[in-house]
Amino acid sequence: MSSLPKPFSVCEAPCETCAARRQGLSSALCQRLQPPLMTAASSSPSAAAAAGLVSLREHRRLCEGRRNLAAAAIGGRKITHPGKAILAGGIAGAIEICITFPTEYVKTQLQLDERANPPRYRGIGDCVRLTVQDHGLRGLYRGLSSLLYGSIPKSAVRFGTFEMLSNPMRDHTGRLDNKRSLLCGLGAGIAEAVLIVCPMETLKVKLIHDQCSLRPRYRGFFHGVSEIIREQGLRGTYQGLTPTVLKQGTNQAIRFYVMNALRNWYNGDEPRREMHPIVTAMFGATAGAASVFGNTPLDVVKTRMQGLDAYRYKNTLDCAFQILKHEGPQAFYKGTVPRLGRVCLDVAIVFVIYEEVVKLLNGVWKTQ
């Protein structure tokens, strides 16, 4: 009887050791899967079944992990190296500011044209007309150098920080959760505010405000910077730090949140799907519009705190109180229309150029 072939049974689950081999797992793992079954089988059928279930769950969990890694390497959204983000962000910032600066100039002029004095400008068109009449077309680019010198490192810090913070937060497919994108955008905005934006914006506002005076003091960017530092020290370039941090933090939090949410909606179950530049521009403009309506009051307070008349305010809260008391709540939205046009164009251009430069860098700069 012993020579007769032993009957075999068909189990509901596939052979674990064979499945492990098919997955390319090591022989050590196969041994890990076998002993629980053998030990349990020697005790009782019920124990054997329980051990087999536990072992099977462990095997499935290991296989799922391997599938996740494969999806991240093959089907997931490609992770952007922070170095690429810094370089691409700097290039995008330089191109964007050269295109959109006139709208930034008009916005700043309207915000500095306080109601306490007889307003000089009757609107956007009147501001442009008088500026061109008094200073020519070059007048619309007064203060560009300060923004250009700052826009390159600003965008570089913004995108570099965002990618550095977001890469560890992405799932196995490279997808970034919307809530996490909000936090990463907040961190990127705070970093660029402290390192770049505050001194850059202070110099820009002072130069533009000086041009509006009857007897301008500054002959250019470098002369203006040297005079401001000589008279006020480095602290003079960090006026309005608190509203700047609040503005940039909320700015980038809103923009990256909206952009990431729209990207996730567009890509659906295909996180590696590439967006057409037109789609990227539309999503970027939407993100920019959301940030304008979300934090224009902070932008108005920041501009006042960085102007030549900043000495009139004790601090950020006092500045906001004085604006509310003397000019009414509508003053917090002065310059919204020109800022809306500039920011929508700004964010759309930056995201399009950034994405395209990253694609170009991926072809010449190989990273893990």
C-alpha positions in Angstrom: 0.0 0.0 0.0 2.9 2.3 0.7 3.9 2.1 -2.9 0.6 3.4 -4.1 0.5 7.1 -5.0 -0.9 9.2 -2.3 -4.0 11.2 -3.1 -3.6 14.9 -3.4 -6.0 17.7 -2.5 -6.6 21.0 -4.2 -6.6 24.0 -1.9 -8.5 27.2 -2.4 -5.3 29.3 -2.5 -2.4 28.9 -4.9 0.8 27.2 -3.7 2.5 29.9 -1.6 6.1 28.8 -2.4 5.3 28.6 -6.1 3.7 32.1 -5.9 6.8 33.4 -4.1 9.1 32.0 -6.7 7.0 33.5 -9.5 7.3 36.9 -7.8 11.0 36.4 -7.8 11.3 36.3 -4.0 14.3 34.7 -2.3 14.4 31.1 -1.1 14.7 32.5 2.5 11.3 34.0 2.1 9.9 30.7 0.8 11.3 29.0 3.9 9.6 31.7 6.0 6.3 30.8 4.4 6.6 27.0 4.8 7.4 26.4 8.5 4.1 27.8 9.9 2.2 25.4 7.8 4.3 22.4 8.7 4.2 23.2 12.4 0.5 23.9 12.4 -0.3 20.8 10.4 1.4 18.7 13.0 -0.8 20.0 15.7 -4.3 20.1 14.3 -6.2 20.8 11.1 -7.8 23.9 12.5 -4.4 25.3 13.5 -3.0 24.5 10.1 -5.8 26.4 8.5 -5.2 29.4 10.7 -1.5 29.3 10.1 -2.0 29.0 6.4 -4.3 32.1 6.4 -1.8 34.2 8.3 1.0 33.1 6.1 -1.1 33.8 3.0 -1.9 37.3 4.3 1.8 38.0 4.9 2.6 36.8 1.4 -0.1 38.9 -0.2 1.1 42.0 1.8 4.7 41.4 0.5 3.5 41.0 -3.0 1.4 44.2 -2.7 4.5 46.1 -1.6 6.4 44.9 -4.6 3.5 45.9 -6.9 3.5 49.4 -5.3 7.2 49.8 -5.9 6.8 48.7 -9.5 4.0 51.2 -10.0 6.1 54.0 -8.6 8.9 53.2 -10.9 6.9 52.5 -14.0 3.4 54.0 -13.8 3.7 56.7 -11.2 4.2 60.4 -11.7 7.9 61.1 -12.0 9.5 62.7 -9.0 11.2 66.0 -9.7 14.6 66.4 -8.2 14.9 69.6 -6.1 18.0 70.6 -8.1 15.9 70.5 -11.3 13.1 72.4 -9.6 15.5 75.2 -8.5 17.0 75.6 -12.0 13.6 75.4 -13.8 12.0 77.8 -11.3 14.7 80.4 -11.7 14.3 80.3 -15.5 10.5 80.5 -15.3 10.7 83.5 -12.9 13.0 85.5 -15.1 10.8 85.1 -18.2 7.6 85.7 -16.3 8.6 89.0 -14.7 9.7 90.5 -18.0 6.3 89.9 -19.4 4.0 90.9 -16.5 5.9 93.8 -14.8 3.7 96.7 -16.2 0.6 95.3 -14.5 2.6 95.0 -11.2 3.7 98.6 -11.6 0.1 99.9 -12.1 -1.2 97.8 -9.2 1.4 99.3 -6.9 0.7 102.8 -8.0 -3.0 102.5 -7.4 -2.4 101.0 -3.9 0.0 103.9 -3.0 -2.5 106.5 -4.2 -4.2 106.8 -0.9 -7.7 108.3 -0.4 -6.4 110.6 2.4 -4.8 112.8 -0.3 -6.6 113.9 -3.5 -6.3 110.8 -5.7 -4.0 111.3 -8.6 -5.3 108.5 -10.8 -9.0 107.9 -11.8 -8.4 104.3 -12.7 -6.1 101.8 -14.4 -6.2 103.5 -17.8 -5.5 106.9 -16.3 -2.6 105.5 -14.4 -1.1 104.1 -17.6 -1.7 107.2 -19.6 -0.1 109.6 -17.0 2.9 107.3 -16.5 3.6 107.1 -20.3 3.0 110.8 -20.6 5.4 111.7 -17.9 8.1 109.1 -18.3 7.5 107.3 -21.6 6.9 103.6 -22.0 10.1 103.0 -20.0 8.2 104.4 -17.0 6.0 101.3 -16.9 9.2 99.3 -16.2 10.6 101.5 -13.5 11.7 99.2 -10.7 12.0 96.2 -13.0 15.6 95.6 -12.0 14.8 95.0 -8.4 12.1 92.5 -9.2 14.2 90.8 -11.9 17.1 90.4 -9.5 14.7 88.9 -6.9 12.3 87.0 -9.2 14.9 84.4 -10.3 15.9 83.3 -6.8 12.3 83.7 -5.6 10.9 81.2 -8.0 14.0 78.9 -7.5 13.4 78.8 -3.8 9.7 78.4 -4.2 9.8 75.4 -6.5 12.9 73.9 -4.9 11.3 74.0 -1.4 8.0 72.6 -2.7 9.6 69.6 -4.4 11.8 69.0 -1.4 8.9 69.0 1.0 6.4 67.2 -1.3 8.6 64.3 -2.6 8.6 62.4 0.7 4.8 62.9 1.0 3.8 61.4 -2.3 2.3 57.9 -2.4 3.6 54.9 -4.3 2.3 56.3 -7.6 3.9 59.7 -7.1 0.5 61.3 -6.4 0.4 64.1 -3.9 -2.6 64.4 -1.6 -4.4 67.8 -1.8 -4.1 68.5 1.9 -0.4 67.8 1.8 0.0 70.1 -1.2 -1.5 72.9 0.9 1.1 72.3 3.6 4.0 72.1 1.1 2.8 75.3 -0.6 2.7 77.0 2.8 6.2 76.0 3.5 7.4 77.1 0.1 5.8 80.5 0.5 7.3 81.1 3.9 10.7 80.2 2.7 10.6 82.5 -0.3 9.1 85.4 1.8 11.9 85.3 4.4 14.8 84.7 2.0 13.9 86.7 -1.0 10.5 88.4 -1.3 10.5 90.7 1.7 13.8 92.6 0.8 13.0 92.5 -2.9 9.4 93.9 -2.4 10.6 96.6 0.0 13.1 97.9 -2.5 10.6 97.7 -5.3 7.9 99.7 -3.4 10.4 102.3 -2.2 11.7 102.9 -5.8 8.3 103.2 -7.3 7.1 105.4 -4.4 10.2 107.6 -4.9 9.3 108.1 -8.5 5.9 109.5 -7.5 7.4 112.2 -5.4 8.0 115.7 -6.7 11.7 115.4 -6.2 12.9 111.8 -6.7 16.0 110.9 -4.6 17.1 107.7 -6.2 18.9 107.7 -9.6 18.5 104.0 -10.1 18.4 100.5 -8.5 21.9 100.3 -7.1 21.9 104.0 -5.9 18.5 103.4 -4.3 19.7 100.3 -2.5 22.8 101.9 -1.3 20.9 104.9 0.0 18.3 102.8 1.8 20.9 100.6 3.5 23.0 103.6 4.4 20.1 105.4 6.1 18.2 102.5 7.5 20.5 99.6 7.6 19.6 96.1 6.4 16.5 96.4 8.6 15.3 98.9 6.1 15.0 96.2 3.5 12.9 94.0 5.8 10.0 96.3 6.5 6.7 94.5 6.5 8.1 91.1 7.1 5.0 89.8 9.0 2.5 90.7 6.3 4.9 89.5 3.6 5.2 86.1 5.3 1.4 85.9 5.7 0.9 87.0 2.1 3.4 84.6 0.5 2.5 81.7 2.7 -1.2 81.9 1.9 -0.4 82.8 -1.7 1.6 79.6 -2.4 -0.6 77.4 -0.2 -3.7 78.4 -2.3 -1.9 78.2 -5.6 -0.2 74.8 -5.1 -3.4 73.4 -3.5 -5.6 74.5 -6.4 -3.0 73.4 -9.0 -2.5 70.0 -7.4 -6.2 69.4 -7.0 -6.9 70.3 -10.7 -3.9 68.1 -11.7 -5.2 65.1 -9.7 -8.7 65.6 -11.2 -7.4 65.8 -14.7 -5.0 62.8 -14.4 -7.5 60.6 -12.7 -6.1 57.1 -12.4 -3.1 58.0 -14.7 -0.8 60.0 -12.5 2.0 59.8 -15.1 -0.2 61.4 -17.7 1.4 64.6 -19.1 -0.7 67.8 -19.3 -0.7 69.9 -22.5 0.8 73.4 -21.9 -2.6 75.0 -22.6 -4.2 72.9 -19.9 -1.4 73.8 -17.5 -1.9 77.5 -18.3 -5.6 77.3 -17.6 -5.1 75.5 -14.3 -2.4 78.0 -13.4 -4.6 81.0 -14.1 -7.3 79.5 -12.0 -4.9 79.0 -9.1 -3.7 82.6 -9.5 -7.2 84.0 -9.4 -8.0 82.0 -6.3 -4.9 83.4 -4.5 -5.8 87.0 -5.5 -9.3 86.9 -4.0 -7.9 85.1 -1.0 -5.2 87.5 0.1 -5.5 90.9 -1.6 -6.1 92.6 1.8 -2.7 91.2 3.0 -1.1 92.5 -0.1 -2.5 96.0 0.5 -1.2 96.1 4.1 2.2 94.8 3.0 2.5 97.5 0.3 1.7 100.2 2.8 4.2 98.8 5.3 7.0 98.8 2.7 6.3 102.3 1.3 8.2 105.5 2.1 5.4 106.4 4.5 5.7 103.2 6.6 6.8 105.3 9.6 3.2 106.4 10.0 2.3 102.9 11.2 3.3 101.3 14.5 3.0 97.7 13.2 1.0 95.5 10.8 -2.2 95.6 12.9 -2.0 99.4 13.3 -1.6 99.7 9.5 -4.7 97.6 8.9 -6.6 99.5 11.5 -5.6 102.9 10.0 -6.7 101.8 6.5 -10.0 100.5 7.8 -10.6 103.7 9.9 -9.7 106.3 7.3 -10.5 104.6 4.0 -13.1 102.0 4.7 -13.1 98.2 4.1 -13.1 98.7 0.3 -9.6 100.0 0.5 -8.3 96.5 1.3 -9.2 95.5 -2.3 -7.6 98.5 -4.1 -5.7 97.3 -7.1 -7.6 94.0 -7.3 -8.4 94.2 -11.0 -4.8 94.9 -12.2 -3.4 92.4 -9.7 -5.9 89.8 -10.9 -4.8 90.2 -14.5 -1.1 90.2 -13.5 -1.3 87.2 -11.2 -3.4 85.0 -13.5 -0.9 85.7 -16.3 2.0 85.3 -13.9 1.0 81.9 -12.4 0.0 80.5 -15.8 3.3 81.5 -17.4 5.4 80.3 -14.5 3.8 76.8 -14.3 3.9 76.3 -18.1 7.6 77.3 -18.3 8.5 75.4 -15.2 6.9 72.1 -16.5 8.4 72.5 -19.9 11.9 73.2 -18.5 11.6 70.2 -16.2 10.8 68.0 -19.1 13.8 69.3 -21.0 16.1 68.8 -17.9 14.8 65.2 -17.5 16.2 64.4 -20.9 19.7 65.8 -20.2 20.0 65.5 -16.4 19.4 61.9 -15.2 18.5 61.5 -11.5 17.1 58.7 -9.5 
